[in-house]
């Protein structure tokens, strides 16, 4: 017998996150808050590290966000990720991707992928 639960609703009131959402909409970018931010919001914990998954080029979108906030960007091109510090926040952007591994390495070989690829 399965039981159904009501969905958890998280109210987004952080002005930095609201602005990032507006920037994504302006650019027509699908972007999703994921990871620890969501967990900490559900648990009522403070949160300043925001992981954002972008469908498409995360580094390009992170550059746009950094420019909009007049701040810097740290790019990790090998992994298609970027970090943008904004006030007391660390915005970490990653593009949807698929990964493969060499048998003798723990470092992934990263390929652009879909949201479905990224969820695997």
C-alpha positions, 0 to 999 in steps of 0.5 A: 500500500502506498501513501501519498504525501503533500508536496513540500513548498519552499518560499523563495524570498532571497533577493539574490535568488529572485534576481537570478531567476529574473535573469534566467527568464530574461535570457530564456534559460531553464535554471533549477536550484538543486542540492544543499540549498533545497535540503537546508530550506526544507530543514529551516537552516541558513543557506548561502551556497546556491547550486544552480543547474542550467540546461545549456551553457552554464558558464555563459549564463554565469558570466551574464549573472556575474556581469549583472551583479558587477562581480567576478566569476571563477570558471572550471571549463573542464567540468562546465561549471562556474562559481559567482560570489555575490555578497555573502552568497556563492552561486555555483552553476553547472550545466546539465551533463552526462559523464563517463569515466576511464577505468583508471580514473576517478575524474569524469569526462564531461559531455553536454547532456539533457536534464534527463541525462543529468538526473541519471 
